[in-house]
Structure formats: structure tokens, C-alpha cells
Amino acid sequence: MPQQQAPMVRPGAQGTFIRRPRGDREAAAVGARFEAAQGRWGLIPLFSKEREVRGTFEARGETAASERNFYQPWKRGHRCVVLADALYRRADSEDTIVRVTRADGQPLAMAGLWNGWRAPDGECVESFALLTLPAVEAPAQRRVVFLREAWVDDWLHCPVEETAAYLRPYALDKLVRRTIVRDPGIPLPERQPAC
């Protein structure tokens, strides 16, 4: 059973994600479709020598299958869902942030990838990254992939070659985006370099 999660999960901190049960765990043997796991927000690639890896909080949905940091979890079908009441994103100004919620008040279901990494001391560290797409209204910006409720099970269980079909923009009229004054206690990931 995962530990109690902090009310706000920050990049680099532990958070809860939902995935298919690992085949080497008890839940897989009893036929469970999902399991909750604890992991670091910021995917640690298999080849990494260190736990801290820059730029792995988010993976570009259109290129994750070929990006060095994300292709192993992608090809292994290590997909996950991160549930949250709200997501905080950078705004145009450094003094403000954008709080994104669903208009109906239900939790956001965000598409992600997870990985298990073996630390030099032998510890198995699980981690995850959220998938993003270019924003429809502003293609230079990125938006986290929100899954429709009917797609959550399919996202976790579909064959790898069907994964990209679930990476679609979420209807903006079903989201509420509020710009608020930034609380210094809410750190955001570093800005990703433009490609």
C-alpha cells in the first residue's frame, strides 16, 4: 500500500501514480488491473548513473518513443496515470502561475510514463514523467495530456503500437484555467529548451 501523499507534489518529490501491476509483484498474480505506486516526479532513465536527471519531469508525446530518456519506458509499455485535483503551470509572468482544473470538479487524469531504476547501492527507485503535446491555441507552448475517463483503462493496457492514439488535446471548454499570484512555495520545473 502506498504511503500517504503530500497535498501538493512538486517536481523531484514523491508522488502516487497508477499503472498496470508489475509482473513480478503479488497483485499481478491475483488479476488486478491497476496498482498504485510511489515514485519520484522526474523520470530516471535506465542508463543514468545518478538519481537527479534534469529535464525529465515531462516527455514530449510526439517524440518520447525515440527520445533517449524516454524510449525504454515507451517501448516497454510502462504507461501510467497521475490523478490530481489541479495542475499548476508557468504563466507568461514570473510572478503568476496558472491553475488548471476540470470544469466539472472531477480529478484530472494525466498520461505519463514510469520507470524502475537500479541505484548504484542496489536500491530500486521508481519514477515518472508526464506526457505533453503542443498547445492547440499556442503551438510554441506545451500542455500536459489529460486522458478522457473512458480512455484510462485503454491507455494502461493497449499495445505499444496503439499508444500514440491516446495522445490528443483535451477539450479546452472542459478545463478551467485561472491565473493566480505565484506562491514561492510552489516550485515549478525549469523551462524546457525550445526544439
C-alpha positions as protocol buffer text, in pm:
chain_id: "A"
residue {
  index: 1
  type: MET
  ca { x: 0 y: 0 z: 0 }
}
residue {
  index: 2
  type: PRO
  ca { x: 148 y: 338 z: -100 }
}
residue {
  index: 3
  type: GLN
  ca { x: 232 y: 589 z: 168 }
}
residue {
  index: 4
  type: GLN
  ca { x: 17 y: 897 z: 229 }
}
residue {
  index: 5
  type: GLN
  ca { x: 93 y: 1153 z: -39 }
}
residue {
  index: 6
  type: ALA
  ca { x: 169 y: 1517 z: 35 }
}
residue {
  index: 7
  type: PRO
  ca { x: -117 y: 1756 z: -55 }
}
residue {
  index: 8
  type: MET
  ca { x: 98 y: 1905 z: -330 }
}
residue {
  index: 9
  type: VAL
  ca { x: 352 y: 1705 z: -527 }
}
residue {
  index: 10
  type: ARG
  ca { x: 642 y: 1909 z: -657 }
}
residue {
  index: 11
  type: PRO
  ca { x: 890 y: 1817 z: -931 }
}
residue {
  index: 12
  type: GLY
  ca { x: 1158 y: 1593 z: -780 }
}
residue {
  index: 13
  type: ALA
  ca { x: 928 y: 1481 z: -495 }
}
residue {
  index: 14
  type: GLN
  ca { x: 749 y: 1151 z: -436 }
}
residue {
  index: 15
  type: GLY
  ca { x: 402 y: 1115 z: -584 }
}
residue {
  index: 16
  type: THR
  ca { x: 149 y: 842 z: -648 }
}
residue {
  index: 17
  type: PHE
  ca { x: 79 y: 707 z: -994 }
}
residue {
  index: 18
  type: ILE
  ca { x: -149 y: 432 z: -1127 }
}
residue {
  index: 19
  type: ARG
  ca { x: -15 y: 160 z: -1357 }
}
residue {
  index: 20
  type: ARG
  ca { x: -72 y: -198 z: -1464 }
}
residue {
  index: 21
  type: PRO
  ca { x: 53 y: -432 z: -1192 }
}
residue {
  index: 22
  type: ARG
  ca { x: 417 y: -529 z: -1231 }
}
residue {
  index: 23
  type: GLY
  ca { x: 451 y: -892 z: -1336 }
}
residue {
  index: 24
  type: ASP
  ca { x: 694 y: -960 z: -1052 }
}
residue {
  index: 25
  type: ARG
  ca { x: 451 y: -849 z: -782 }
}
residue {
  index: 26
  type: GLU
  ca { x: 171 y: -1022 z: -593 }
}
residue {
  index: 27
  type: ALA
  ca { x: -106 y: -802 z: -740 }
}
residue {
  index: 28
  type: ALA
  ca { x: -32 y: -933 z: -1090 }
}
residue {
  index: 29
  type: ALA
  ca { x: -89 y: -1291 z: -973 }
}
residue {
  index: 30
  type: VAL
  ca { x: -440 y: -1216 z: -841 }
}
residue {
  index: 31
  type: GLY
  ca { x: -551 y: -1049 z: -1164 }
}
residue {
  index: 32
  type: ALA
  ca { x: -569 y: -685 z: -1052 }
}
residue {
  index: 33
  type: ARG
  ca { x: -600 y: -439 z: -1345 }
}
residue {
  index: 34
  type: PHE
  ca { x: -432 y: -149 z: -1164 }
}
residue {
  index: 35
  type: GLU
  ca { x: -196 y: -76 z: -880 }
}
residue {
  index: 36
  type: ALA
  ca { x: -96 y: 245 z: -708 }
}
residue {
  index: 37
  type: ALA
  ca { x: 277 y: 304 z: -686 }
}
residue {
  index: 38
  type: GLN
  ca { x: 501 y: 567 z: -530 }
}
residue {
  index: 39
  type: GLY
  ca { x: 762 y: 729 z: -747 }
}
residue {
  index: 40
  type: ARG
  ca { x: 976 y: 1036 z: -799 }
}
residue {
  index: 41
  type: TRP
  ca { x: 832 y: 1301 z: -1032 }
}
residue {
  index: 42
  type: GLY
  ca { x: 1116 y: 1324 z: -1282 }
}
residue {
  index: 43
  type: LEU
  ca { x: 1183 y: 1002 z: -1470 }
}
residue {
  index: 44
  type: ILE
  ca { x: 1523 y: 844 z: -1410 }
}
residue {
  index: 45
  type: PRO
  ca { x: 1638 y: 672 z: -1733 }
}
residue {
  index: 46
  type: LEU
  ca { x: 1778 y: 318 z: -1714 }
}
residue {
  index: 47
  type: PHE
  ca { x: 2125 y: 431 z: -1825 }
}
residue {
  index: 48
  type: SER
  ca { x: 2153 y: 709 z: -1565 }
}
residue {
  index: 49
  type: LYS
  ca { x: 2440 y: 692 z: -1318 }
}
residue {
  index: 50
  type: GLU
  ca { x: 2267 y: 937 z: -1081 }
}
residue {
  index: 51
  type: ARG
  ca { x: 1924 y: 982 z: -929 }
}
residue {
  index: 52
  type: GLU
  ca { x: 1899 y: 1351 z: -1027 }
}
residue {
  index: 53
  type: VAL
  ca { x: 1839 y: 1393 z: -1400 }
}
residue {
  index: 54
  type: ARG
  ca { x: 1750 y: 1734 z: -1546 }
}
residue {
  index: 55
  type: GLY
  ca { x: 1462 y: 1782 z: -1787 }
}
residue {
  index: 56
  type: THR
  ca { x: 1272 y: 1458 z: -1723 }
}
residue {
  index: 57
  type: PHE
  ca { x: 959 y: 1591 z: -1548 }
}
residue {
  index: 58
  type: GLU
  ca { x: 778 y: 1595 z: -1882 }
}
residue {
  index: 59
  type: ALA
  ca { x: 815 y: 1396 z: -2204 }
}
residue {
  index: 60
  type: ARG
  ca { x: 708 y: 1524 z: -2545 }
}
residue {
  index: 61
  type: GLY
  ca { x: 429 y: 1291 z: -2656 }
}
residue {
  index: 62
  type: GLU
  ca { x: 516 y: 1322 z: -3023 }
}
residue {
  index: 63
  type: THR
  ca { x: 884 y: 1221 z: -2974 }
}
residue {
  index: 64
  type: ALA
  ca { x: 901 y: 1023 z: -2646 }
}
residue {
  index: 65
  type: ALA
  ca { x: 919 y: 692 z: -2836 }
}
residue {
  index: 66
  type: SER
  ca { x: 1257 y: 798 z: -2977 }
}
residue {
  index: 67
  type: GLU
  ca { x: 1399 y: 1028 z: -2707 }
}
residue {
  index: 68
  type: ARG
  ca { x: 1696 y: 882 z: -2521 }
}
residue {
  index: 69
  type: ASN
  ca { x: 1548 y: 949 z: -2175 }
}
residue {
  index: 70
  type: PHE
  ca { x: 1204 y: 802 z: -2252 }
}
residue {
  index: 71
  type: TYR
  ca { x: 1220 y: 539 z: -2527 }
}
residue {
  index: 72
  type: GLN
  ca { x: 1280 y: 243 z: -2291 }
}
residue {
  index: 73
  type: PRO
  ca { x: 967 y: 307 z: -2080 }
}
residue {
  index: 74
  type: TRP
  ca { x: 771 y: 379 z: -2401 }
}
residue {
  index: 75
  type: LYS
  ca { x: 868 y: 57 z: -2578 }
}
residue {
  index: 76
  type: ARG
  ca { x: 813 y: -149 z: -2260 }
}
residue {
  index: 77
  type: GLY
  ca { x: 460 y: -12 z: -2222 }
}
residue {
  index: 78
  type: HIS
  ca { x: 540 y: 148 z: -1885 }
}
residue {
  index: 79
  type: ARG
  ca { x: 248 y: 388 z: -1905 }
}
residue {
  index: 80
  type: CYS
  ca { x: 87 y: 542 z: -1601 }
}
residue {
  index: 81
  type: VAL
  ca { x: -188 y: 780 z: -1493 }
}
residue {
  index: 82
  type: VAL
  ca { x: -134 y: 1056 z: -1239 }
}
residue {
  index: 83
  type: LEU
  ca { x: -452 y: 1181 z: -1070 }
}
residue {
  index: 84
  type: ALA
  ca { x: -471 y: 1534 z: -931 }
}
residue {
  index: 85
  type: ASP
  ca { x: -727 y: 1793 z: -825 }
}
residue {
  index: 86
  type: ALA
  ca { x: -527 y: 2064 z: -1006 }
}
residue {
  index: 87
  type: LEU
  ca { x: -213 y: 2118 z: -1207 }
}
residue {
  index: 88
  type: TYR
  ca { x: -1 y: 2431 z: -1169 }
}
residue {
  index: 89
  type: ARG
  ca { x: 182 y: 2560 z: -1479 }
}
residue {
  index: 90
  type: ARG
  ca { x: 402 y: 2856 z: -1566 }
}
residue {
  index: 91
  type: ALA
  ca { x: 225 y: 3172 z: -1674 }
}
residue {
  index: 92
  type: ASP
  ca { x: 355 y: 3450 z: -1901 }
}
residue {
  index: 93
  type: SER
  ca { x: 492 y: 3638 z: -1599 }
}
residue {
  index: 94
  type: GLU
  ca { x: 734 y: 3501 z: -1338 }
}
residue {
  index: 95
  type: ASP
  ca { x: 503 y: 3643 z: -1067 }
}
residue {
  index: 96
  type: THR
  ca { x: 200 y: 3436 z: -1169 }
}
residue {
  index: 97
  type: ILE
  ca { x: 111 y: 3073 z: -1231 }
}
residue {
  index: 98
  type: VAL
  ca { x: -184 y: 2905 z: -1398 }
}
residue {
  index: 99
  type: ARG
  ca { x: -402 y: 2663 z: -1200 }
}
residue {
  index: 100
  type: VAL
  ca { x: -572 y: 2408 z: -1427 }
}
residue {
  index: 101
  type: THR
  ca { x: -874 y: 2207 z: -1309 }
}
residue {
  index: 102
  type: ARG
  ca { x: -1161 y: 2023 z: -1472 }
}
residue {
  index: 103
  type: ALA
  ca { x: -1475 y: 2233 z: -1513 }
}
residue {
  index: 104
  type: ASP
  ca { x: -1687 y: 1957 z: -1357 }
}
residue {
  index: 105
  type: GLY
  ca { x: -1466 y: 1940 z: -1044 }
}
residue {
  index: 106
  type: GLN
  ca { x: -1354 y: 1581 z: -1108 }
}
residue {
  index: 107
  type: PRO
  ca { x: -985 y: 1485 z: -1079 }
}
residue {
  index: 108
  type: LEU
  ca { x: -751 y: 1532 z: -1374 }
}
residue {
  index: 109
  type: ALA
  ca { x: -615 y: 1207 z: -1520 }
}
residue {
  index: 110
  type: MET
  ca { x: -273 y: 1286 z: -1667 }
}
residue {
  index: 111
  type: ALA
  ca { x: -93 y: 1048 z: -1904 }
}
residue {
  index: 112
  type: GLY
  ca { x: 259 y: 954 z: -1808 }
}
residue {
  index: 113
  type: LEU
  ca { x: 547 y: 710 z: -1835 }
}
residue {
  index: 114
  type: TRP
  ca { x: 714 y: 536 z: -1541 }
}
residue {
  index: 115
  type: ASN
  ca { x: 1044 y: 359 z: -1496 }
}
residue {
  index: 116
  type: GLY
  ca { x: 1226 y: 147 z: -1241 }
}
residue {
  index: 117
  type: TRP
  ca { x: 1594 y: 237 z: -1199 }
}
residue {
  index: 118
  type: ARG
  ca { x: 1858 y: 47 z: -1004 }
}
residue {
  index: 119
  type: ALA
  ca { x: 2074 y: 284 z: -798 }
}
residue {
  index: 120
  type: PRO
  ca { x: 2446 y: 207 z: -757 }
}
residue {
  index: 121
  type: ASP
  ca { x: 2374 y: 94 z: -399 }
}
residue {
  index: 122
  type: GLY
  ca { x: 2116 y: -160 z: -531 }
}
residue {
  index: 123
  type: GLU
  ca { x: 1801 y: 31 z: -435 }
}
residue {
  index: 124
  type: CYS
  ca { x: 1519 y: 17 z: -692 }
}
residue {
  index: 125
  type: VAL
  ca { x: 1387 y: 371 z: -746 }
}
residue {
  index: 126
  type: GLU
  ca { x: 1063 y: 420 z: -937 }
}
residue {
  index: 127
  type: SER
  ca { x: 994 y: 747 z: -1115 }
}
residue {
  index: 128
  type: PHE
  ca { x: 753 y: 901 z: -1365 }
}
residue {
  index: 129
  type: ALA
  ca { x: 714 y: 1181 z: -1619 }
}
residue {
  index: 130
  type: LEU
  ca { x: 401 y: 1348 z: -1755 }
}
residue {
  index: 131
  type: LEU
  ca { x: 343 y: 1347 z: -2131 }
}
residue {
  index: 132
  type: THR
  ca { x: 285 y: 1675 z: -2313 }
}
residue {
  index: 133
  type: LEU
  ca { x: 167 y: 1796 z: -2654 }
}
residue {
  index: 134
  type: PRO
  ca { x: 191 y: 2132 z: -2828 }
}
residue {
  index: 135
  type: ALA
  ca { x: -94 y: 2359 z: -2715 }
}
residue {
  index: 136
  type: VAL
  ca { x: -362 y: 2387 z: -2985 }
}
residue {
  index: 137
  type: GLU
  ca { x: -413 y: 2757 z: -2914 }
}
residue {
  index: 138
  type: ALA
  ca { x: -38 y: 2833 z: -2890 }
}
residue {
  index: 139
  type: PRO
  ca { x: 179 y: 2563 z: -3059 }
}
residue {
  index: 140
  type: ALA
  ca { x: 501 y: 2701 z: -2906 }
}
residue {
  index: 141
  type: GLN
  ca { x: 367 y: 2612 z: -2560 }
}
residue {
  index: 142
  type: ARG
  ca { x: 326 y: 2263 z: -2415 }
}
residue {
  index: 143
  type: ARG
  ca { x: 18 y: 2115 z: -2244 }
}
residue {
  index: 144
  type: VAL
  ca { x: 1 y: 1804 z: -2027 }
}
residue {
  index: 145
  type: VAL
  ca { x: -200 y: 1521 z: -2184 }
}
residue {
  index: 146
  type: PHE
  ca { x: -525 y: 1479 z: -1990 }
}
residue {
  index: 147
  type: LEU
  ca { x: -700 y: 1147 z: -2054 }
}
residue {
  index: 148
  type: ARG
  ca { x: -1073 y: 1118 z: -2101 }
}
residue {
  index: 149
  type: GLU
  ca { x: -1224 y: 891 z: -1833 }
}
residue {
  index: 150
  type: ALA
  ca { x: -1319 y: 623 z: -2086 }
}
residue {
  index: 151
  type: TRP
  ca { x: -955 y: 604 z: -2202 }
}
residue {
  index: 152
  type: VAL
  ca { x: -779 y: 543 z: -1871 }
}
residue {
  index: 153
  type: ASP
  ca { x: -805 y: 163 z: -1878 }
}
residue {
  index: 154
  type: ASP
  ca { x: -723 y: 151 z: -2250 }
}
residue {
  index: 155
  type: TRP
  ca { x: -421 y: 381 z: -2202 }
}
residue {
  index: 156
  type: LEU
  ca { x: -275 y: 148 z: -1941 }
}
residue {
  index: 157
  type: HIS
  ca { x: -347 y: -177 z: -2126 }
}
residue {
  index: 158
  type: CYS
  ca { x: -326 y: -105 z: -2501 }
}
residue {
  index: 159
  type: PRO
  ca { x: -45 y: -248 z: -2717 }
}
residue {
  index: 160
  type: VAL
  ca { x: 258 y: -19 z: -2750 }
}
residue {
  index: 161
  type: GLU
  ca { x: 186 y: 47 z: -3118 }
}
residue {
  index: 162
  type: GLU
  ca { x: -155 y: 199 z: -3023 }
}
residue {
  index: 163
  type: THR
  ca { x: -18 y: 429 z: -2751 }
}
residue {
  index: 164
  type: ALA
  ca { x: 5 y: 744 z: -2964 }
}
residue {
  index: 165
  type: ALA
  ca { x: -369 y: 727 z: -3045 }
}
residue {
  index: 166
  type: TYR
  ca { x: -447 y: 838 z: -2688 }
}
residue {
  index: 167
  type: LEU
  ca { x: -225 y: 1145 z: -2701 }
}
residue {
  index: 168
  type: ARG
  ca { x: -482 y: 1404 z: -2802 }
}
residue {
  index: 169
  type: PRO
  ca { x: -559 y: 1754 z: -2683 }
}
residue {
  index: 170
  type: TYR
  ca { x: -825 y: 1772 z: -2413 }
}
residue {
  index: 171
  type: ALA
  ca { x: -1129 y: 1991 z: -2487 }
}
residue {
  index: 172
  type: LEU
  ca { x: -1044 y: 2336 z: -2350 }
}
residue {
  index: 173
  type: ASP
  ca { x: -1408 y: 2405 z: -2262 }
}
residue {
  index: 174
  type: LYS
  ca { x: -1387 y: 2119 z: -2010 }
}
residue {
  index: 175
  type: LEU
  ca { x: -1097 y: 2282 z: -1827 }
}
residue {
  index: 176
  type: VAL
  ca { x: -1078 y: 2589 z: -1605 }
}
residue {
  index: 177
  type: ARG
  ca { x: -752 y: 2786 z: -1627 }
}
residue {
  index: 178
  type: ARG
  ca { x: -705 y: 3054 z: -1358 }
}
residue {
  index: 179
  type: THR
  ca { x: -403 y: 3279 z: -1340 }
}
residue {
  index: 180
  type: ILE
  ca { x: -304 y: 3338 z: -979 }
}
residue {
  index: 181
  type: VAL
  ca { x: -19 y: 3510 z: -796 }
}
residue {
  index: 182
  type: ARG
  ca { x: 268 y: 3266 z: -763 }
}
residue {
  index: 183
  type: ASP
  ca { x: 334 y: 3129 z: -417 }
}
residue {
  index: 184
  type: PRO
  ca { x: 712 y: 3080 z: -376 }
}
residue {
  index: 185
  type: GLY
  ca { x: 623 y: 2754 z: -200 }
}
residue {
  index: 186
  type: ILE
  ca { x: 508 y: 2611 z: -535 }
}
residue {
  index: 187
  type: PRO
  ca { x: 830 y: 2543 z: -729 }
}
residue {
  index: 188
  type: LEU
  ca { x: 787 y: 2472 z: -1098 }
}
residue {
  index: 189
  type: PRO
  ca { x: 1012 y: 2266 z: -1324 }
}
residue {
  index: 190
  type: GLU
  ca { x: 1280 y: 2454 z: -1512 }
}
residue {
  index: 191
  type: ARG
  ca { x: 1174 y: 2578 z: -1853 }
}
residue {
  index: 192
  type: GLN
  ca { x: 1246 y: 2320 z: -2121 }
}
residue {
  index: 193
  type: PRO
  ca { x: 1467 y: 2435 z: -2409 }
}
residue {
  index: 194
  type: ALA
  ca { x: 1276 y: 2505 z: -2730 }
}
residue {
  index: 195
  type: CYS
  ca { x: 1337 y: 2245 z: -3000 }
}
